[in-house]
Amino acid sequence: MRRSPGAFTLVEMLVVVAIVAILAGFLLPALTGARERARKVKCGSNLHQLHVAVMNFVGDTERYPYAYSTWDEYRDCKGQTGWIDWDDDDESKRDYYYTGSLGLANIQRGELWGYLNNQEGVYACPTHVHLNRNVVRSYAINKQISGRNVYNVSREIGVHSEVALFAEVNDPPLGHRDEGSYFWTLSQVVGRHAGQGNVVYLDGHVRQR
């Protein structure tokens, strides 16, 4: 049987398929890496926006946001409202969450919500969301700066370029009942981006650790 002019033989088609498969094998890892680099950059941008929100908050209050919420047992009412806040109307929900509607409620009740123009996506690292679609928060605040007067931070803690403000923190700590909203040391930073995590400092620069 004669082959039609311009038609491919089975062998030629198999060769083309093999070449395409080889090229895809080279290109897919590069595309995956490019997507992750984009998510890493967006994560850093989120932290920068949180820093801007804090600076605007500081401009209005002359203090840094509280790292956590408290309950005044004596008066049986809210003591202080943290940068994210648990549901004080329901004692069973006085926890910190980083996923779903309860995590979103924590965010919306916090001190910074209005300073971020109600942009809930700023609170979550895109890589974290890529791994778990229910994630709404990936970051915690430095407990050392909690509620401090803006004029005393440099004297009491250190220069702004060396004092962390927000950092990426791992899942279990983010959902801790009492400590899910803050971190103590940078050893708690989680490496979501090729083993590194993003940290934003008081002077606004973002650094990977």
C-alpha positions in Angstrom: 0.0 0.0 0.0 1.5 3.3 -1.1 1.8 6.1 1.5 0.0 9.4 0.7 2.4 12.3 -0.1 3.3 14.2 3.1 1.8 11.6 5.5 3.8 10.4 8.5 4.8 6.8 9.0 4.1 5.1 12.4 7.8 5.2 13.2 8.0 8.9 12.4 5.0 9.6 14.6 6.6 7.7 17.5 9.8 9.6 17.1 7.9 12.9 17.3 6.0 11.7 20.4 9.3 10.7 22.0 10.8 14.1 21.3 7.8 15.9 22.7 8.0 13.8 25.9 11.7 14.5 26.3 11.1 18.3 25.9 8.2 18.2 28.3 10.5 16.4 30.8 12.9 19.4 30.6 10.3 22.1 30.6 7.9 21.0 33.3 10.4 21.3 36.2 11.3 24.7 34.9 7.7 25.8 34.8 7.1 24.4 38.3 10.1 26.3 39.6 8.9 29.5 38.0 5.5 29.1 39.6 7.0 28.6 43.0 9.3 31.6 42.6 6.3 33.7 41.7 4.5 32.4 44.9 7.6 33.3 46.9 7.6 36.8 45.6 3.9 37.2 46.3 4.4 36.0 49.8 7.1 38.6 50.3 4.6 41.2 48.9 2.0 40.1 51.4 4.4 40.6 54.3 5.3 44.0 52.9 1.6 45.0 52.9 1.2 43.8 56.5 4.2 46.0 57.4 2.5 49.0 55.7 -0.7 48.3 57.6 1.2 48.2 60.8 3.0 51.5 60.1 -0.4 53.1 59.4 -1.8 51.6 62.6 1.3 52.9 64.5 0.7 56.4 63.0 -2.8 56.4 64.5 -2.1 54.8 67.9 1.7 55.4 68.5 2.0 51.7 69.5 2.4 48.4 67.7 -0.5 46.0 67.5 -1.0 43.5 70.3 0.3 40.1 69.4 -2.6 38.3 71.1 -6.0 38.9 72.6 -6.8 38.7 76.3 -9.9 38.2 78.4 -10.4 40.2 81.6 -11.6 37.6 84.0 -12.3 40.2 86.7 -14.6 42.3 84.5 -15.6 39.3 82.4 -15.0 41.2 79.2 -12.3 41.6 76.5 -9.0 42.9 77.8 -7.1 43.7 74.6 -7.7 42.9 70.9 -4.8 41.4 69.0 -3.7 41.9 65.4 -6.0 38.8 64.9 -8.7 38.1 67.4 -10.6 35.1 68.6 -14.4 35.0 69.0 -14.9 36.5 72.5 -18.7 36.0 72.2 -18.3 32.2 72.4 -15.8 30.9 75.0 -15.5 27.6 73.1 -14.1 29.5 70.2 -11.4 31.5 72.0 -8.8 29.8 69.9 -6.6 30.8 67.0 -7.3 29.2 63.6 -5.5 29.4 60.3 -8.0 27.7 58.1 -11.6 28.0 57.0 -14.3 30.3 58.3 -13.0 30.4 61.9 -9.6 31.5 60.7 -11.2 34.2 58.6 -13.2 35.3 61.6 -9.9 35.7 63.6 -8.6 37.9 60.8 -11.7 40.1 60.4 -11.9 40.8 64.1 -8.3 41.8 64.5 -6.8 45.3 64.8 -5.2 45.3 61.4 -8.2 44.3 59.3 -9.4 47.8 58.5 -5.8 48.9 57.7 -5.6 46.3 54.9 -8.8 47.4 53.1 -10.4 44.1 54.1 -8.0 42.1 51.8 -8.1 38.6 53.4 -5.6 37.2 50.8 -2.7 39.3 52.3 -2.7 37.0 55.4 -1.8 33.8 53.5 1.3 32.7 51.7 0.4 31.4 48.2 2.6 28.4 48.6 0.8 27.5 51.8 -2.6 27.9 50.1 -1.3 25.8 47.2 -0.6 23.0 49.6 -3.9 23.4 51.5 -6.8 25.3 49.9 -8.4 25.9 53.3 -5.5 28.1 54.6 -6.4 31.7 55.3 -3.4 32.7 57.4 0.3 31.8 57.2 2.0 34.5 59.3 2.5 35.3 62.9 3.7 38.5 64.6 6.8 39.0 66.8 5.6 38.9 70.4 8.5 41.2 71.5 6.8 44.2 69.8 3.4 43.5 71.2 1.7 46.8 72.2 5.0 48.6 72.6 5.2 52.3 72.3 6.6 53.1 68.9 9.2 55.5 70.4 10.7 52.8 72.7 11.2 49.9 70.4 14.8 50.8 69.2 15.9 51.4 72.8 14.2 48.4 74.3 14.6 45.8 71.6 17.1 46.8 68.9 17.5 48.6 65.5 14.5 48.4 63.2 16.5 46.6 60.5 17.2 43.7 62.9 13.8 43.3 64.6 11.4 41.0 62.8 7.8 42.0 62.5 6.0 39.1 60.8 7.2 35.7 59.7 6.0 32.5 58.1 5.2 30.0 60.7 4.3 26.3 60.5 0.8 24.8 60.7 0.6 23.4 64.3 1.8 26.7 66.0 -0.6 28.7 63.9 -3.5 26.8 65.4 -2.2 26.9 69.0 -5.0 27.9 71.4 -2.9 30.6 73.2 0.1 31.2 71.0 -1.2 30.8 67.5 -1.0 34.5 66.6 2.7 35.1 67.4 6.2 33.7 67.4 9.0 34.0 70.0 12.1 33.5 67.9 13.1 33.2 64.3 13.9 29.5 64.8 10.1 29.1 64.4 10.2 30.3 60.8 9.1 27.6 58.4 10.9 27.0 55.1 8.0 26.8 52.6 10.1 28.1 49.7 12.9 25.6 48.9 13.8 25.4 52.6 13.5 29.2 53.2 10.8 31.3 54.8 10.0 35.0 54.4 10.4 37.5 57.3 9.6 41.2 57.2 11.4 43.5 59.6 10.4 46.7 61.3 12.2 48.8 58.6 10.1 47.1 55.9 12.7 44.9 54.2 11.9 41.3 53.6 14.5 38.6 54.1 14.6 34.9 53.6 15.8 32.5 56.4 
